[in-house]
């Protein structure tokens, strides 16, 4: 199985950028209220990436089984 290091590295960098942006833009105002401007962006992005990874993995497993089936 071939590992795509370029895509893996890109996803790690993207994850770091998202978490850094989320952590640096979140703040507590003078009333003690936490403001998170990108609160929905980060989980939504991870949900989409997770779905793509699951689909990609399932597709790869099906292709592998079909290629190596002995019947």
MOBELFEN-V798242 format. One record per backbone hydrogen bond with DSSP energy under -1.0 kcal/mol. CO is the residue of the C=O (numbers start at 1). NH is the residue of the N-H. E is the energy in kcal/mol with one decimal. If there is no record, write none. Layout:
CO:NH:E  CO:NH:E
This chain:
3:5:-1.3  4:8:-2.0  5:9:-2.9  6:10:-2.3  7:11:-2.4  8:12:-2.1  9:13:-2.5  10:14:-2.6  11:15:-2.5  12:16:-2.4  13:17:-2.5  14:18:-2.5  15:19:-2.7  16:20:-2.5  17:21:-2.6  18:22:-2.6  19:23:-2.5  20:24:-2.4  21:25:-1.5  27:35:-3.5  29:32:-1.8  33:29:-2.2  35:27:-2.0  36:39:-1.7  38:42:-1.7  40:44:-1.8  41:45:-2.4  42:46:-2.4  43:47:-2.3  44:48:-2.3  45:49:-2.8  46:50:-2.6  47:51:-2.3  48:52:-2.3  49:53:-2.4  50:54:-2.5  51:55:-2.5  52:56:-2.7  53:57:-2.7  54:58:-2.6  55:59:-2.6  56:60:-2.2  57:61:-2.4  58:62:-2.5  59:63:-2.4  60:64:-2.3  61:65:-2.6  62:66:-2.5  63:67:-2.0  64:68:-1.9
